[in-house]
């Protein structure tokens, strides 16, 4: 079952989208995130705040990646001046892309 982590982040300086995309690429290359995660999305909330959605393959994958993620979060705080405002997480019980496949496999009756 996929595991989802949502977070909000505060930047000391206005968000530079290109710099953040470069940082995401560095994280992917350095920590081999594809081994544990399905998708990571960062989105702008306002000039100084961004949100993140990370989808892991499972809760076990989330925990396996947690130590590496802590290292990059510490770097983000110390070097990029980006601090965590809040975080929520839990198992995904409904995923649209999974439902599309399941519905076609179930051969549901048409109305």
C-alpha positions in Angstrom: 0.0 0.0 0.0 1.4 3.4 -1.0 2.4 5.8 1.8 2.0 9.6 1.5 3.8 12.4 3.2 2.6 16.0 3.0 4.7 18.8 4.3 4.9 22.6 4.3 8.2 24.5 4.1 9.2 28.1 4.9 12.0 29.8 2.9 14.0 32.7 4.4 14.3 34.2 0.9 11.7 34.2 -2.0 11.4 30.8 -3.6 13.6 30.3 -6.7 11.8 27.5 -8.6 14.8 26.8 -10.9 17.2 26.5 -7.9 14.7 24.2 -6.1 14.3 22.0 -9.2 18.1 21.7 -9.4 18.1 20.8 -5.7 15.5 18.1 -6.3 17.6 16.6 -9.1 20.6 16.5 -6.7 18.5 14.7 -4.1 17.4 12.1 -6.7 20.9 11.5 -7.9 22.5 11.5 -4.4 20.0 9.4 -2.5 18.6 7.2 -5.2 15.0 8.1 -4.2 13.5 6.0 -7.0 14.3 2.9 -4.9 11.7 3.9 -2.3 9.4 6.6 -3.8 6.9 6.7 -6.6 6.6 10.5 -6.9 7.7 13.8 -5.2 6.0 17.1 -6.0 6.9 20.5 -4.7 4.5 23.3 -5.2 4.4 27.0 -4.3 1.9 28.2 -1.7 3.2 31.8 -1.6 6.4 33.7 -2.2 8.1 32.2 0.9 6.3 28.9 1.4 6.2 25.6 -0.6 4.3 22.4 0.0 5.5 18.9 -0.8 3.8 15.6 -1.5 5.9 12.5 -1.5 4.4 9.1 -2.4 6.4 6.1 -1.2 5.9 2.6 -2.5 5.0 1.4 1.0 5.3 2.5 4.7 8.3 0.2 4.9 9.9 2.2 2.0 9.2 5.4 3.8 11.0 4.2 6.9 13.9 2.8 4.9 14.4 6.2 3.3 13.8 8.3 6.5 17.5 8.6 7.5 18.6 9.7 4.1 15.7 12.2 4.0 16.7 13.6 7.4 20.2 14.3 6.0 18.8 16.2 3.1 16.4 18.1 5.3 19.3 19.1 7.6 21.2 20.4 4.6 18.1 22.3 3.4 17.8 24.0 6.8 21.5 24.8 7.2 22.4 25.7 3.6 19.3 26.7 1.8 17.5 28.2 4.9 14.4 26.1 4.3 12.6 25.0 7.4 9.8 22.5 8.0 6.5 24.1 9.2 4.5 20.9 9.5 4.1 17.4 8.2 1.4 14.7 8.0 1.6 11.2 6.7 -0.4 8.0 6.3 -1.3 5.0 4.1 -3.1 5.8 0.9 -6.5 4.1 0.7 -7.7 5.5 -2.6 -5.4 6.3 -5.5 -7.0 7.4 -8.8 -4.4 6.0 -11.1 -4.8 2.6 -9.3 -8.6 2.7 -9.5 -8.6 3.3 -13.3 -6.6 0.0 -13.7 -8.7 -1.8 -11.2 -12.0 -0.7 -12.7 -11.0 -1.9 -16.2 -9.9 -5.2 -14.7 -13.2 -5.6 -12.8 -15.3 -5.1 -16.0 -17.9 -3.1 -14.1 -21.4 -2.9 -15.6 -22.1 0.2 -17.6 -25.1 2.4 -16.7 
